[in-house]
Amino acid sequence: MGQKTHPFGLRVGITEAHKSRWYAPKALYGELLIEDARIRKVLDQRFNRQPPHAAVSDIHIERTREELKVIVKTARPGLVIGPKGAEVDRLQEELQLMTGRKVSISIIEVKNPDLDAKLVGENVAEQLRKRASFRRVVKMRAEAAMQAGALGVKIQISGRLGGAEMSRVLAVKMGSLPLSTLQANIDFALSEAMTPYGVIGVKVWIYKGLYVQGMVDETESRAAGGRARARGRR
């Protein structure tokens, strides 16, 4: 059995900030946790699972005593905002009705979708749903990530590839991928392609380089509200 850890979970509190940032008393904690999961599910269904696909890659949630703040990272901010901000206003009202709290929504643009593991994984899954050649799709997306400036990329798909009777695993790896280095900025995502012959899982790892103390990607610092910290000997 493999002893694997999640690349993001391994780095939380060291070089990555939590995706939900709030404090709650013990009696309220479970309720707020479930509420966060519901908010993420609603946004994912709305923007990623139905057209027009807004390519939402990540959702951060911050809470204060009075307000609930939702930070949405997307490659197509225009689709999330809508004409004259109508879509955001509608979403804000829905979330306020769902949670019973004052809600504010911030949109952050993902400037390079080829370097975002979630968006790469969703793109591969979409192509697999359209019955494209799985080998070609995986190789093309890995090459696109490397050309966009990634230092390493690995895309792994598993399931009944091409409609075969037996499920199998196909992985394409390019460049370096130091998974056990905590100072390595590795983006990881898991996506699923629902095909007529079963579910095909898509895992994507993208290595963007080492964190440098006090230097974090501008989008990450605004969304995560933290900075990379060096631990141990250099």
BAFI-3210 file (N, C-alpha, C; in Angstrom, 3 decimals, decimal comma, padded with zeros to 6 digits):
// residues 234
n [1|2|3|4|5|6|7|8|9|10|11|12|13|14|15|16|17|18|19|20|21|22|23|24|25|26|27|28|29|30|31|32|33|34|35|36|37|38|39|40|41|42|43|44|45|46|47|48|49|50|51|52|53|54|55|56|57|58|59|60|61|62|63|64|65|66|67|68|69|70|71|72|73|74|75|76|77|78|79|80|81|82|83|84|85|86|87|88|89|90|91|92|93|94|95|96|97|98|99|100|101|102|103|104|105|106|107|108|109|110|111|112|113|114|115|116|117|118|119|120|121|122|123|124|125|126|127|128|129|130|131|132|133|134|135|136|137|138|139|140|141|142|143|144|145|146|147|148|149|150|151|152|153|154|155|156|157|158|159|160|161|162|163|164|165|166|167|168|169|170|171|172|173|174|175|176|177|178|179|180|181|182|183|184|185|186|187|188|189|190|191|192|193|194|195|196|197|198|199|200|201|202|203|204|205|206|207|208|209|210|211|212|213|214|215|216|217|218|219|220|221|222|223|224|225|226|227|228|229|230|231|232|233|234]
n.u [000,852|000,551|002,223|001,072|000,893|-001,199|-000,285|-000,985|-002,092|000,117|001,681|000,268|000,162|002,861|004,036|001,725|-001,492|-004,556|-007,609|-010,051|-010,696|-011,248|-012,471|-014,233|-016,551|-016,710|-019,309|-020,390|-018,718|-018,938|-021,280|-020,560|-018,495|-019,806|-021,383|-019,444|-018,620|-021,000|-021,238|-018,989|-019,706|-022,061|-021,050|-019,222|-020,932|-022,414|-020,611|-018,666|-019,809|-021,882|-022,820|-022,370|-019,016|-017,125|-014,572|-013,601|-011,115|-010,384|-011,651|-011,805|-012,641|-013,519|-014,315|-015,845|-017,163|-019,460|-019,569|-019,400|-016,941|-016,299|-013,861|-013,173|-011,313|-010,713|-010,417|-011,925|-013,107|-015,091|-017,370|-018,135|-018,666|-020,607|-022,936|-022,622|-022,195|-024,287|-024,501|-022,842|-024,169|-026,600|-025,707|-024,657|-026,977|-028,246|-026,448|-026,622|-029,266|-029,016|-027,135|-027,844|-026,342|-024,451|-022,972|-020,023|-018,463|-015,430|-013,521|-010,822|-008,528|-007,207|-004,275|-002,741|-003,965|-002,829|-001,003|-002,368|-003,368|-005,965|-007,528|-006,206|-006,650|-009,488|-009,783|-008,591|-010,364|-012,717|-012,071|-011,790|-014,413|-015,495|-014,622|-012,031|-008,687|-007,043|-004,283|-003,091|-004,336|-003,450|-000,666|-000,492|-001,546|000,332|002,643|001,842|001,699|004,403|005,461|004,274|005,756|006,150|008,175|008,048|005,799|003,116|000,722|-001,851|-004,024|-006,743|-008,739|-011,366|-009,864|-010,327|-012,520|-011,898|-012,101|-010,781|-009,678|-007,032|-003,895|-002,542|000,248|001,881|004,925|006,892|009,881|011,051|009,855|009,727|008,310|008,562|009,796|009,285|009,470|008,922|006,821|004,089|001,357|-001,642|-004,317|-007,451|-009,593|-012,646|-013,871|-016,925|-017,815|-019,534|-018,805|-017,934|-016,289|-013,512|-010,581|-008,635|-005,506|-003,426|-000,228|001,680|004,745|006,029|008,304|010,628|009,508|010,332|011,467|009,220|008,480|005,845|003,599|001,609|-001,212|-001,637|-000,876|-002,790|-005,122|-004,674|-003,782|-001,426|002,149|004,989|006,941|010,155|011,389|013,405|016,871|018,724]
n.v [-001,190|002,195|004,940|007,741|011,346|014,264|016,821|019,520|019,501|018,656|020,910|022,897|025,564|025,814|026,574|027,116|028,664|028,093|027,124|027,748|030,251|030,963|031,288|029,391|028,620|025,432|024,301|025,451|024,876|022,511|023,034|025,319|024,251|022,383|024,198|025,633|023,574|023,223|025,720|025,657|023,492|024,414|026,618|025,278|023,576|025,496|027,080|025,377|022,968|023,385|024,979|028,560|027,498|028,665|028,241|027,994|027,775|027,703|028,182|030,344|030,888|033,262|034,292|036,681|038,079|039,382|039,106|037,101|036,186|035,399|034,225|033,952|032,234|032,465|031,679|032,960|035,697|037,444|035,900|035,043|037,430|038,611|040,537|043,930|043,215|041,631|038,845|038,265|039,711|038,325|035,814|036,510|037,198|034,699|033,174|034,576|034,042|031,288|030,993|032,840|034,988|038,060|038,453|038,797|038,917|038,259|038,487|036,885|036,896|034,168|034,255|032,603|029,865|027,420|026,811|026,113|023,540|022,510|023,588|022,520|019,787|019,695|020,409|018,224|016,210|017,089|016,762|013,991|013,237|013,951|011,966|012,078|011,198|009,663|009,431|011,380|013,727|013,904|014,132|016,504|018,454|018,310|019,179|021,774|022,933|022,871|024,599|026,920|027,654|025,945|023,993|021,336|018,641|016,361|014,207|012,048|009,516|007,306|004,373|002,977|003,277|004,517|002,918|000,314|-003,126|-003,806|-001,785|000,670|002,401|005,454|007,499|010,608|012,206|015,109|017,016|018,046|016,892|017,513|016,110|015,695|017,922|020,556|023,285|023,458|024,676|023,153|022,467|020,731|018,715|016,977|015,568|014,399|012,444|011,781|009,192|007,233|004,578|004,462|006,015|008,145|008,921|011,865|013,037|015,755|017,150|020,041|021,585|024,587|025,838|026,883|028,205|031,449|033,160|035,616|036,144|035,576|034,336|036,883|036,597|034,385|035,432|037,383|035,884|033,866|035,182|035,013|034,397|032,719|030,694|030,015|026,960|025,245|024,298|026,085]
n.w [000,000|-000,853|000,731|000,720|000,706|000,632|-001,577|-001,060|001,562|003,011|003,074|004,331|006,580|006,542|003,988|002,696|003,042|004,896|003,182|004,154|006,397|009,556|012,959|015,423|018,081|019,809|019,671|017,392|015,355|013,666|012,201|010,694|009,186|007,531|006,176|004,709|002,957|001,517|000,252|-001,439|-003,055|-004,311|-005,809|-007,458|-008,929|-010,250|-011,775|-012,924|-013,780|-015,560|-018,660|-019,332|-019,009|-016,391|-015,535|-012,770|-010,405|-007,715|-004,374|-001,732|001,683|004,044|007,347|009,472|012,509|011,648|008,854|005,844|003,689|000,355|-001,768|-005,087|-007,428|-010,794|-014,303|-016,135|-015,472|-016,378|-016,954|-014,450|-013,119|-014,792|-016,924|-016,179|-013,529|-012,709|-012,360|-010,163|-008,168|-008,062|-007,230|-004,755|-003,333|-003,281|-001,732|000,660|001,402|001,747|003,812|005,754|006,476|006,091|002,949|001,025|-002,155|-003,785|-006,749|-008,285|-010,878|-012,719|-014,212|-015,846|-017,079|-017,850|-015,926|-013,721|-011,735|-011,240|-013,336|-015,548|-015,094|-015,245|-017,897|-019,216|-018,357|-019,576|-022,287|-022,348|-021,857|-024,252|-025,831|-026,917|-028,061|-025,469|-024,890|-026,491|-025,564|-022,841|-023,181|-024,685|-022,886|-020,823|-022,143|-022,791|-020,241|-019,491|-021,419|-020,590|-018,443|-016,286|-014,044|-013,787|-014,495|-013,936|-015,187|-014,501|-015,462|-014,786|-015,120|-017,171|-019,805|-023,032|-023,270|-022,643|-021,446|-019,067|-016,364|-016,279|-015,707|-016,833|-017,089|-017,551|-017,347|-017,007|-016,723|-013,402|-010,180|-007,119|-004,670|-001,915|-000,905|001,138|000,644|-002,000|-004,522|-005,269|-007,194|-006,906|-008,149|-008,336|-010,668|-012,231|-014,921|-016,222|-018,056|-020,653|-020,179|-017,589|-014,700|-015,113|-013,516|-012,994|-012,219|-011,397|-011,127|-010,684|-010,800|-009,720|-008,899|-006,259|-003,116|-001,994|000,832|001,892|-000,678|-002,681|-005,157|-006,600|-006,843|-005,169|-002,676|-002,205|-002,197|-000,317|001,903|003,269|003,701|002,307|004,462|005,701|006,947|009,321|008,660|006,160]
ca.u [000,000|001,354|002,139|001,074|000,269|-001,715|000,724|-001,427|-002,230|001,459|002,310|-000,591|000,795|004,303|004,127|000,367|-002,490|-005,801|-008,583|-011,123|-010,009|-012,149|-012,479|-015,605|-016,639|-016,890|-020,707|-020,738|-017,691|-019,447|-022,260|-019,846|-017,723|-020,753|-021,781|-018,342|-018,688|-022,177|-020,917|-018,072|-020,456|-022,963|-020,250|-018,667|-022,035|-022,882|-019,627|-017,820|-020,542|-022,896|-022,366|-020,994|-018,047|-016,367|-013,212|-013,263|-010,077|-010,249|-012,579|-011,353|-013,724|-013,100|-015,458|-015,712|-018,379|-020,621|-019,557|-018,828|-016,277|-015,974|-012,877|-013,266|-010,229|-011,257|-009,711|-012,861|-013,837|-016,262|-018,522|-018,548|-019,215|-021,826|-023,108|-022,786|-022,120|-025,588|-024,317|-022,294|-025,237|-027,552|-025,042|-024,545|-028,304|-028,497|-025,622|-027,158|-030,451|-028,584|-026,365|-028,424|-025,306|-024,049|-021,959|-019,338|-017,750|-014,293|-013,092|-009,400|-008,300|-006,071|-003,712|-002,193|-004,703|-001,997|-000,199|-003,291|-003,619|-007,411|-008,017|-005,622|-007,374|-010,848|-009,658|-008,359|-011,611|-013,672|-011,671|-012,093|-015,870|-015,788|-014,031|-010,771|-007,629|-006,553|-002,815|-002,797|-004,815|-002,565|000,640|-000,634|-001,726|001,609|003,552|001,360|002,095|005,848|005,696|003,771|006,749|006,257|009,461|007,750|004,367|002,729|-000,721|-002,150|-005,435|-006,970|-010,112|-011,528|-009,361|-010,722|-013,619|-011,359|-012,778|-010,048|-009,184|-005,572|-003,378|-001,587|000,841|002,899|005,702|007,917|010,607|011,277|008,686|010,209|007,108|008,863|010,424|008,209|009,588|008,541|005,456|003,479|-000,098|-002,218|-005,783|-008,092|-010,834|-013,271|-014,599|-018,021|-017,966|-020,567|-018,314|-017,463|-015,599|-012,053|-009,970|-007,524|-004,687|-002,442|000,771|002,470|005,818|006,247|009,563|010,731|009,096|011,416|010,897|008,729|008,081|004,806|002,853|000,703|-002,559|-001,657|-000,784|-004,065|-006,159|-004,362|-003,577|-000,218|003,357|005,789|007,883|011,209|011,476|014,595|018,124|018,642]
ca.v [000,000|003,415|005,889|009,027|012,494|015,264|017,885|020,766|019,258|018,524|022,231|023,850|026,090|025,977|027,494|027,358|029,049|027,324|027,638|028,319|030,960|031,498|030,618|029,187|027,778|023,995|024,006|026,007|024,507|021,532|023,690|026,187|023,376|021,876|025,357|025,857|022,523|023,503|026,889|025,205|022,613|025,267|027,381|024,340|023,159|026,632|027,638|024,379|021,788|023,733|026,087|028,658|027,088|029,854|027,811|028,353|026,830|027,610|029,008|030,600|031,420|033,958|034,697|037,518|037,946|039,908|038,922|035,919|036,631|034,301|034,640|033,006|032,336|031,982|032,068|033,756|036,527|038,068|035,006|034,997|038,746|038,819|041,908|044,956|042,611|041,029|037,453|038,294|040,175|037,222|034,792|037,056|037,072|033,270|032,735|035,199|033,262|029,952|031,017|033,759|035,949|039,028|037,813|039,597|038,036|038,856|037,694|037,003|036,269|033,271|034,805|031,544|028,621|026,237|026,541|025,809|022,092|022,253|023,908|021,531|018,542|019,825|020,417|016,834|015,490|017,509|016,113|012,561|013,105|014,095|010,775|012,368|010,223|009,988|009,594|012,668|014,788|013,992|014,622|017,912|019,313|018,335|020,032|023,163|023,396|023,108|025,801|028,073|028,016|024,969|023,294|019,911|018,347|014,956|014,002|010,618|009,178|005,889|003,931|002,209|004,174|004,117|001,947|-001,048|-003,939|-003,697|-000,440|000,758|003,731|006,062|008,711|011,314|013,071|015,925|017,873|017,519|016,977|017,179|016,057|015,685|019,186|021,424|024,620|023,391|025,124|022,127|022,573|019,399|018,696|015,730|015,775|013,156|012,489|010,809|008,692|006,186|003,286|004,563|007,244|008,175|009,890|012,650|013,709|016,664|017,804|021,036|022,157|025,953|026,383|026,951|029,427|032,250|033,856|036,964|036,269|034,632|034,784|037,958|036,045|033,515|036,207|038,054|034,890|033,076|036,073|034,636|034,358|031,511|030,788|029,000|026,166|024,403|024,841|026,421]
ca.w [000,000|-000,945|001,845|000,009|001,363|-000,302|-001,700|-000,415|002,998|003,581|003,161|005,055|007,781|006,313|002,838|002,189|004,043|004,811|002,218|004,983|007,474|010,582|014,259|015,900|019,292|019,528|019,358|016,084|014,367|012,695|011,335|009,747|008,300|006,535|005,372|003,757|001,932|000,682|-000,584|-002,488|-003,962|-005,101|-006,770|-008,430|-009,810|-011,040|-012,702|-013,588|-014,268|-016,553|-019,513|-019,844|-017,996|-015,978|-015,166|-011,387|-009,978|-006,262|-003,597|-000,358|002,512|005,265|008,166|010,657|013,317|010,922|007,400|005,195|002,457|-000,557|-002,784|-006,208|-008,419|-012,056|-015,529|-016,936|-014,504|-017,016|-016,851|-013,041|-012,775|-015,571|-017,439|-015,136|-012,191|-012,367|-011,927|-008,808|-007,272|-007,910|-006,415|-003,398|-002,710|-003,038|-000,601|001,872|001,765|002,154|005,058|006,733|006,873|005,068|002,100|000,000|-003,090|-004,498|-007,907|-008,633|-012,186|-012,916|-015,450|-016,707|-016,790|-018,102|-014,736|-012,624|-011,800|-011,305|-014,681|-016,461|-014,858|-015,784|-019,358|-019,615|-018,119|-020,612|-023,543|-022,223|-022,013|-025,692|-026,463|-027,614|-027,802|-024,131|-024,884|-027,122|-024,669|-021,674|-023,627|-025,106|-021,720|-020,108|-022,923|-022,659|-018,904|-019,521|-022,228|-019,834|-017,436|-015,189|-013,970|-013,858|-014,519|-014,056|-015,359|-014,397|-015,630|-014,515|-015,349|-018,415|-020,852|-024,382|-023,205|-022,487|-020,434|-017,797|-016,071|-016,162|-015,357|-017,769|-016,495|-018,342|-016,455|-017,658|-015,790|-012,046|-009,305|-005,766|-003,840|-000,479|-000,532|001,619|000,057|-003,412|-004,800|-006,116|-007,285|-007,154|-008,257|-008,763|-011,409|-012,693|-016,192|-016,260|-019,430|-020,742|-019,702|-016,208|-014,280|-015,303|-012,607|-013,549|-011,202|-012,007|-010,272|-011,424|-009,971|-010,204|-008,376|-004,795|-002,432|-001,416|001,985|001,606|-002,080|-003,081|-006,320|-006,184|-006,704|-003,996|-001,449|-001,988|-001,911|000,878|003,031|004,011|002,885|002,518|005,579|005,651|008,178|009,420|008,155|004,743]
c.u [000,887|001,140|002,194|000,397|-000,200|-000,728|000,315|-001,489|-000,886|002,080|001,473|000,079|002,285|004,525|002,756|-000,558|-003,744|-006,755|-009,848|-010,453|-011,026|-011,984|-013,927|-015,574|-016,992|-018,312|-021,082|-019,839|-018,228|-020,410|-021,576|-019,031|-018,602|-021,209|-020,722|-018,401|-019,856|-021,913|-020,022|-018,805|-021,371|-022,194|-019,664|-019,738|-022,410|-021,894|-018,822|-018,590|-021,625|-022,423|-023,033|-019,991|-017,120|-014,953|-012,798|-012,284|-010,019|-011,220|-012,045|-012,495|-013,142|-014,345|-015,015|-017,023|-019,621|-020,707|-018,917|-018,241|-015,875|-015,042|-012,834|-012,119|-010,714|-010,445|-010,602|-013,704|-015,093|-017,517|-019,034|-019,229|-020,536|-021,935|-023,455|-022,844|-023,394|-025,433|-023,795|-023,361|-026,246|-026,978|-024,943|-025,877|-028,614|-027,721|-026,108|-028,404|-030,054|-027,931|-026,996|-027,421|-025,053|-022,873|-021,342|-018,497|-016,646|-013,872|-011,618|-009,167|-007,066|-005,461|-003,182|-002,867|-003,867|-001,115|-001,074|-003,727|-005,111|-007,947|-007,462|-006,375|-008,773|-010,835|-009,457|-009,654|-012,650|-013,368|-011,985|-013,596|-016,273|-015,157|-012,809|-009,750|-006,944|-005,044|-002,439|-003,169|-003,851|-001,215|000,580|-000,749|-000,429|002,601|003,157|001,766|003,588|006,173|005,248|004,724|006,852|007,629|009,279|006,246|004,152|001,212|-000,970|-003,649|-005,612|-008,457|-010,172|-011,164|-009,726|-011,834|-013,156|-012,091|-012,114|-009,538|-007,662|-005,179|-002,399|-001,067|001,890|003,609|006,774|008,585|010,760|010,035|009,098|009,070|007,393|009,557|009,334|008,274|009,242|007,077|004,824|001,962|-000,646|-003,734|-006,245|-009,403|-011,375|-014,009|-015,656|-018,247|-019,032|-020,116|-017,704|-016,748|-014,103|-011,496|-008,775|-006,797|-003,621|-001,536|001,533|003,468|006,199|007,555|009,540|010,164|010,341|010,794|010,516|008,299|007,085|004,145|001,771|-000,719|-002,668|-001,697|-002,104|-005,142|-005,922|-004,128|-002,349|000,990|004,136|006,766|008,907|011,267|012,773|015,827|018,022|019,670]
c.v [001,239|004,338|007,302|010,118|013,471|016,425|019,202|020,601|019,168|019,888|023,267|024,266|026,286|026,942|027,810|027,754|028,190|027,961|028,145|028,953|031,607|030,709|030,485|028,387|026,348|023,667|024,424|025,490|023,576|022,152|024,553|025,377|022,839|022,999|025,690|024,851|022,772|024,670|026,471|024,340|023,426|026,019|026,480|023,902|024,284|027,059|026,596|023,244|022,096|024,916|027,405|028,355|028,263|029,521|028,321|027,315|026,657|028,557|029,117|031,249|032,033|034,404|035,670|037,360|038,363|039,432|037,600|036,380|035,419|034,834|033,567|033,268|031,705|032,479|032,935|034,633|037,170|037,223|034,920|036,305|038,996|040,254|042,886|044,366|041,903|039,623|037,383|038,717|039,068|036,131|035,236|036,908|035,616|032,763|033,341|034,461|031,897|029,960|031,875|034,773|036,943|038,443|038,841|038,650|038,815|037,909|037,951|036,243|035,370|033,636|033,738|030,210|027,360|025,884|026,256|024,354|021,767|022,483|022,940|020,205|018,571|019,805|019,006|016,022|015,815|016,838|014,618|012,307|013,180|012,979|011,093|011,296|010,560|010,205|010,976|013,829|014,997|014,588|016,112|018,851|019,413|019,257|021,505|023,752|023,720|024,379|027,065|028,474|027,072|024,306|021,781|019,700|016,841|014,898|012,502|010,398|007,678|005,570|003,105|003,098|003,645|003,091|000,510|-001,790|-003,806|-002,268|-000,468|002,194|004,193|007,344|009,287|012,286|013,804|016,815|017,227|017,751|016,592|017,190|016,143|016,963|020,184|022,827|024,624|023,789|024,145|022,250|021,199|019,505|017,332|016,076|014,422|013,393|011,388|010,384|007,589|004,836|003,368|005,872|007,101|009,283|010,570|013,339|014,544|017,251|018,803|021,678|023,521|026,566|026,426|028,269|030,145|033,075|035,290|037,157|035,167|035,211|035,772|037,452|035,212|034,345|036,913|037,069|034,192|033,933|035,738|034,664|033,085|031,737|029,675|028,290|025,378|025,084|025,077|025,639]
c.w [000,000|000,242|001,262|000,838|000,292|-000,387|-001,034|001,103|003,703|003,865|003,918|006,362|007,641|005,150|002,256|003,338|003,851|003,794|002,910|006,195|008,409|011,872|014,713|017,198|018,915|019,075|017,938|014,964|013,265|011,700|010,272|008,737|007,171|005,610|004,324|002,611|000,976|-000,265|-001,747|-003,526|-004,881|-006,180|-007,858|-009,433|-010,767|-012,122|-013,470|-014,239|-015,290|-017,383|-019,111|-018,727|-017,661|-015,518|-013,793|-010,851|-008,470|-005,581|-002,175|000,413|003,785|006,026|009,255|011,438|012,522|009,478|006,974|003,861|001,630|-001,643|-003,867|-007,177|-009,717|-013,249|-016,413|-016,010|-015,076|-016,881|-015,415|-012,653|-013,495|-016,061|-016,314|-013,716|-011,758|-011,797|-010,492|-007,808|-007,004|-007,008|-004,958|-002,651|-002,362|-001,822|000,716|002,359|002,331|003,534|006,151|007,242|005,748|004,282|001,165|-000,857|-003,785|-005,617|-008,170|-009,936|-012,157|-014,264|-016,397|-016,386|-016,987|-016,909|-013,516|-012,733|-011,947|-012,712|-015,723|-016,338|-015,429|-017,306|-019,890|-019,476|-019,188|-021,951|-023,514|-022,365|-023,474|-026,522|-027,323|-027,260|-026,476|-024,089|-025,417|-026,194|-023,511|-022,073|-023,990|-023,907|-020,910|-020,819|-022,798|-021,307|-018,863|-020,308|-021,496|-018,707|-016,254|-015,224|-014,034|-013,850|-014,619|-014,162|-015,384|-014,548|-015,383|-014,656|-016,622|-019,605|-022,235|-024,393|-023,045|-021,360|-019,059|-017,593|-015,953|-015,891|-016,427|-017,141|-017,440|-017,409|-017,245|-016,612|-014,422|-011,190|-007,875|-004,735|-002,345|-000,007|-000,143|001,023|-001,431|-003,569|-005,796|-006,034|-007,657|-007,252|-008,745|-009,454|-011,858|-013,997|-016,182|-017,711|-019,460|-020,183|-018,305|-015,923|-014,518|-014,407|-013,249|-012,399|-011,899|-010,925|-011,140|-010,465|-010,544|-009,716|-006,866|-004,276|-001,926|-000,310|001,621|000,172|-002,414|-004,306|-005,868|-005,947|-005,437|-002,717|-001,151|-001,579|-000,585|002,108|003,846|003,110|003,217|003,655|005,470|006,998|008,153|008,851|006,669|003,971]
res [m|g|q|k|t|h|p|f|g|l|r|v|g|i|t|e|a|h|k|s|r|w|y|a|p|k|a|l|y|g|e|l|l|i|e|d|a|r|i|r|k|v|l|d|q|r|f|n|r|q|p|p|h|a|a|v|s|d|i|h|i|e|r|t|r|e|e|l|k|v|i|v|k|t|a|r|p|g|l|v|i|g|p|k|g|a|e|v|d|r|l|q|e|e|l|q|l|m|t|g|r|k|v|s|i|s|i|i|e|v|k|n|p|d|l|d|a|k|l|v|g|e|n|v|a|e|q|l|r|k|r|a|s|f|r|r|v|v|k|m|r|a|e|a|a|m|q|a|g|a|l|g|v|k|i|q|i|s|g|r|l|g|g|a|e|m|s|r|v|l|a|v|k|m|g|s|l|p|l|s|t|l|q|a|n|i|d|f|a|l|s|e|a|m|t|p|y|g|v|i|g|v|k|v|w|i|y|k|g|l|y|v|q|g|m|v|d|e|t|e|s|r|a|a|g|g|r|a|r|a|r|g|r|r]
***
